[in-house]
Amino acid sequence: MLRIQWRIIFRVLLLFVFISAVSWVIVKDWYSYLFLLIPVVIYLIYDLCRSQLQVYNEINDFVEAVHYRDFSRNFDIRHAPSNLKPLRKGFNSINSILKQISREKETQYQYLQQILEMIETGIVSYEEGEGEVLWMNESLKKMLKLPYLKTIHSLLKRDGHLYDEILTLGPGESRIVSIHPEAASFKILLSATAFQTEGRKFKLIAFQNINEALDETEAKAWQKLLSVLTHEIMNSVAPISSLADTLKTRLEGSLSNPAEDPCTTEDIRVGIEAIKRRSEGLLKFAETYRTLNKITTLNLKTIYVRDLFENLYQLMQPTLDNKNIEMDIILKDPGLQVEADTNLIEQVLINLVVNAIDAVKERPNPLISLSGSLSTGKKTTIQVADNGCGISPEIQEQIFVPFFSTKKTGSGIGLSLCKQIMLLHKGNIQVQSREGEGSVFLLQF
């Protein structure tokens, strides 16, 4: 490279010397020497221009090769002029690097494409403006039973509902949709993301068949429910059946031999009362189960947390005073609000406070506290805390399960109902507890 620089400097200096000589000859009127100097000057100018033109042509060829991604092109170094050898060597080096990068990108693309073809999740990518489909994997073709999809708008004729759901699905959103390819029908989870390149906006939609997962979850839920129902019903029916059989035997014995086994009216009355009481318990259990499915809609209003706490305190004050239980209300922000159904949330708080009363009734200094706060994620949290006996880790995992109760007279429906109400509010309920120290129930909206 240094030799080329010195060669260019030498040429320029030589051209400068001969041009100066021509000027000197003209000034001295030695015109006869011009016939010798001018051809030399012309040759030097031509040689310099030719050299620069060669460099320009070489660069132009290289740029053209890059433009058409022709990285396989090789620039001959052995037969190249000395001034072009370093340039061609550099071009070949750049071509090798670009070829390697292109090969790596192609490998990654093929690898990624094979992965996307192998997964069961269907994927489609399309341009948002015209709806042109850029790519869709085989899983989606099988799922929708489509061999080809030119534009996303082609779905309108095949499944208008699915088409509308895709167009209205925003980036980062997910929703469950039922699709009906030909005679089949199943549920899928749609997830969307968006990206932009070269001024064009694209949308990527993932289709996940969740029918099997839903069926499996539903089957497990039914198994658990039937197990609980069978256990509870058998607990009530078995004594009723046994008592009825005893009454029948005694009545038959009394009718056949009144002297040896007298069956009095009082005996029958007591037996029937027991059967009636057990039957009412079974009916109450069925009514309790029905309560779980009764709440489906909400009457949402913006309410102040302070009003919730005040109403709750007024309602529970006689019970708290009677049991000598202290209640603290902690609310740093009096303007704290929630979007909720007042009646249902009050029911949740009543259930939690009643449970807290039961937990602290044997403590020396029973205390229940209500508090509200706003988290960094703009989520309102209401806490019901107590210094009661606490809950063991094993029981914490089951307290929200329907019909589970640690109380002899408990129905196991209270906390299950609280959880359902919070889920309807698109919130959740959590518990933090240590045995012997107390518990905290958190309602997060």
N, C-alpha and C positions, 0 to 999 in steps of 0.2 A: 504493500500500500504506500510505503514511504517512497519507493522508487517511482511510482506513478505520479505522486505529488511533485517530486523533483523534475520529472519529465515535463509535466505541464508548465512548471515555472520556467524551465529552460526554453520551451517553445515560445512562451509569451515574451521572455526576455530577448530571444533571437528575433522574433517578429518586431519587437520594439527597436532593436538595433538597426535592422534593415530599413524600417520605415524612417528612422532618424537619418540614415545614410541617404535615402532617397531625397529627403527634405534638404539635407546639406548640399547634395549635388545640384538640386534645383536652384538653391540660393546662390551657388557659385557658378551657375550657368554651364555646368559640365554635363550637358545633355547626352553626350555620347555614352556615359556610364549608366544611363537609365535603362538601356537595352539589356544590361547585365543584372541590374538590381530589381527591376519591376517583376520579371518572371519569378525571381526568388521570393519576393514578397507575396505574389499571387499564390505560389505553391505553399508557402507557410500558412497563409490564411485558409487555403483549401484543406490542407492537412489538419489544421486545428478544428475547422468546421466538421470535416469528415469524422474526426475522432469523437467530437461531441454528439454528432448525429448517430453514430454507432451506439453510444451510451444511451441516448434517448430511445432508440429502437429496442435495445435490450430491455430497458425499463418498461416500455410499452408492451413488449411480448410477455414480460413477467406479470404485469398488471392484468393483461387479458387472460392469462392462465389462472390467476387467482379469481378473477371475475367469474369464469366458467368452472371454477373448482377443479381445474385440471392439474392436480398435484402430482400426477405421474410423469409430468414433463421433465426432461433432464436437459440442462444447458451444457453443451460440449465445452469442456475446459481445455483439453489437450490441443485442439486445433484453433482455439480462439486467439485473437491478437493479444499481445502482452498486457495492453491497457484494459482489456475486458475480462481477463482471467479472474482477478479478485472479485469483480462484480458477479460473474457467473457462479463462482464458488459460493458467494453469499446467497444468491438466488436458490441454488441447489440445497443449501443448508436450511433456508426458510421453507422450501418446498417439503423437505423431509419432516420438519417439525409440524407443518400444517397437515401433511399426510398422516402422521402419527395421531394428531389431535382428531382428525376426521375419522380415522379408524377406531379410536377409542369412543368417540361419540356414536358411531354406527353400532359398535358392540354394546354400548349402554342402551341404545335405543332398541336393539333387537332383544336384549336381555329384559328390559322393562316391558316390551310388547309381549314377550312370551309369558312373563309373570301375569300381566293383565289378562291374557287369554286363558290362563290356567285357573284364575280365581273364579268363584261362583258368583261374585257380585257383578251385575251388568253395569257397563259404563258407556256413556255417549258424550261426545263433545261437539258443540255446534256454535256457529257464529250467530250472535244475538240479532244482528240487523236483518240479514236475509234468511236466517234459519238454516244455512247450509251445514250439513253434518260432516264434520271433518273425520271422525273416527268412531267406531263402535265395536266392542269386542264380541266374541262368539257367544259368551254367556247371555248377553242382552238379546242377541238374535234368537237364541233358543227360548229365552224367557218370553219374549213378545211374539215368537214364531214369525219373524221377519227375516227374509234373506238379505234385504238391502233397505237402506233408508237414505234417500237423497237429501231431503230437508226435514227438519223437525215438524214442519207443518203437515207432512204426510201422515202423521199420527192422528190428525183430526178426524179423518174418515174411518180409521180403524178403531180408535178408542177416544172419543171426545172428552170424556172425564179425565183420563190420564193426560191428555194434551193440555187441558186447562190447568191441571195441577202443576205440570212442569213449567208452564209459562209464568204462573203466579208464584212459584217457589223462589224465594230470594236467596242470595248467597249466604251460606252459613246456616240456613234453615233446614229442618227435617220434618217430614210428616209421613203418616201411614196412609196408603192408598190401596184400594181394591182394584185390580185389573182383571180383564176378561178376554184373554187371548183365545179366540175361537170358542170352544165349548167349556174350557177350563175357567176357573176363577180362584184367585188367591190374593193375599195381602203382601204388599212390598213396602219397604221403607225407602222413601226418596230423600236424598241428601244432595245439596247443590253447593257449588263454589264457582267463582268467576275470576277471570284474569284478562289482561289486556296486553296486546303486543302489536307493534306497527300501526297503532291507531285503531285497531279493530278489537271489539269486545267479544269474548268467548265465554261460554257457560259449560260447566262440566257437571253432569248428573250421574249419581250412583244409584243403582236399583238393587236393593237387597231383599231377597225372598225371606220373609219372616214367618211364613205360614207354619212351617214345621216347629219353629221355636215357640210360636204362640200356642200351637196345639199341645206341645209338650208341657208348657207352663200351665195351660188350662187343665190338662190331665192331672198334673201334680196337685193343682189347687183343688180339683174335684176329689182326689184321693184323700187329701187332708181334711176337706170339709166332710166327706162321707164318714171318715174315721171318727171325727169329733161328734157328728150327729149320731152315729151308731152307738158310740160310747154313752152319750148323754141320754139318748132315748132308751137304751137297754137299762141304764141305771134307774130310770123311772118306771119302765114297763115291767121289769122283773119282779119288783115288790108287789106291784098291782096284781100281776098274774098269780103270784104265790099266795097273796092274801085272798084273792077271789077263789082260788082252789081250796084253801083252808075253810072258808065260809061254806062253800058248796059241800065239802065232806061232812062238816059238822051239821049242816042243815039236813042232808040226806040221813045221817046217823040219828038225828033227833026225830025225823019223821018215821023211821023204821022202828026205833026203840026209844020213846020219849023218856022212859024211866031211867035208863042208864046214862044217856048223853043229852041232857036237856039243852036246847039252843034258844036262849032267851031273845026277846026283842032288843034288849040293850046290847047284846053281843052283835047282832046284825047291824044295829045302828052305828056302833063303834067301828065295825069293819067297813061299812059303806062310807062313813066319814073319812076314814083313812084312804080309801080308794079315791074319793072325791078330792081330797087334799093332794094326793100324788098326781092325779089327772090335771088339776089346776096348775101344779108345778110344771108339768109337761107342756101345757098350753102357754104358760108364761115363757118357757124356754123358746117355743116356736115364735112367739111374738117378739122376743128379744132378737132372735135371728133375723126376723123380717125388718127390724129397725135398721140393721146394717145396710139394707138396700133401699131404704125409704128416701134418703136424702140424695137428690140428683141435681137440683137447681139452687142457685144462690140469689139472694136479694142484696146485691153489693151496694154499699154506701161508704162515703169517706167519713170515718168516725175518729174522734180523739181517743187516744189510749187512756188519758186521764178520766174520761167519762166511763170507760169500761171498768177501770179500777174502782171508781167511786160507786157505781151500781153494784159491783160485786161485793164491796165492803159492807154496804148497807144491807145487802141480802144475807151475808154470812155473819154479821156482827153478833146477833143473839146467840148463835151456836158457838162462836169464838169466846164470847164472854162467859157462857155457861161452862165451857171447858177450860177457862183460864189460859187461852192461847193468844199470844200477841201476834199482830199482823203489821208488818212494815210495808209502806209503799214508797218506792224510790223511783223518781221520774225527773231526771235533770232537765229534760226539754218538755215543758208543758204543752207545746204545740205539736208534739209527735202524733202522727196520724197513720191509719191503716185503711186500706180499701178492703172491706169485709162485710159479711152478713152478720149484723149485730147479734141476733138471737142465737145463731149457731156458735159464734165465738164466745159468747157468754156461757153457753152450755159447756164448751171445752174448758173454760176457766173454772166453772163450778165443779166439774169432774175432777180437775187437777187439785183444787183447793180441798175438796172432800177427801181425796186420797191423802193429801198432805196432813189434814187433821187426824186421820187414822194413823199416819206414820209417826206423829209427834205426841200422841196422847199419853204415852208413858215416859216422856222425857222430862227431866227436872225443870228446864226452862224452855218450854215449847215456843217455837218461833216459825212463822211463815212470812215470806217476803215476796212482794210483787215488784217487778222492775221492767222498764222499757228503754230501748236504745236504738240508735240508727247506726248500722255498720258502715264500713268504708265503701261497700258495694251498693249503698243506698237501700239496704234491706232492713226492714223493721223487725226487731226481735223482742218478744215478750218472754220474761222468765218468771216461773213459779218455783221458788226454792223453799226448802224446809231443813230443819236440823234434826230430822227424825232418825229412824233406825237404818235407813239406806237400803239399797237393793243389791243383791249379789250379782256378779257378772253373768252367771248362767241364767238367772231370771230376767236380766235386762234384755237378753236376746229374744224373750218370748212375751214380754208384757203387752206388745201391740198385736199379738195373735188373737183372733176372735175366740171367745169362750175360755181363754186362759186366765186363771185367777188364783191368787195365793190366799184369798179370804174364804172362809167356810161358807159364808152367805153371799159371796160375790158371783156375778153372772159372767164376768170376763168380757163384758161388752163396752165398758166405759172408755178405756184407752183405745180400743179398736175404732170406736165411733169418733174419738178425738182425731185419730190419724186420718180417717176418711174425710172428715170436715176440713182438715188442713190441706189434704191433697186436692180437694175441690177448690180451695183457694189458691192452688198452684204454689203452695208452701210446703213445709214439712214440720214434724215434731221430733225432737231428740231428747234423750235423757242422759244426764251425767250424774253418777252416784257412787258413793263409797259406803260400804257397810259400817255402821256405827257413827257416821259423820253426817249423813243427810243426802238429799237428792235435789237436782235442779232439772226442771222440764223447760225446754226452749221451744217456743213457737216462732218460726221464721217465716215471714211473709215476703 
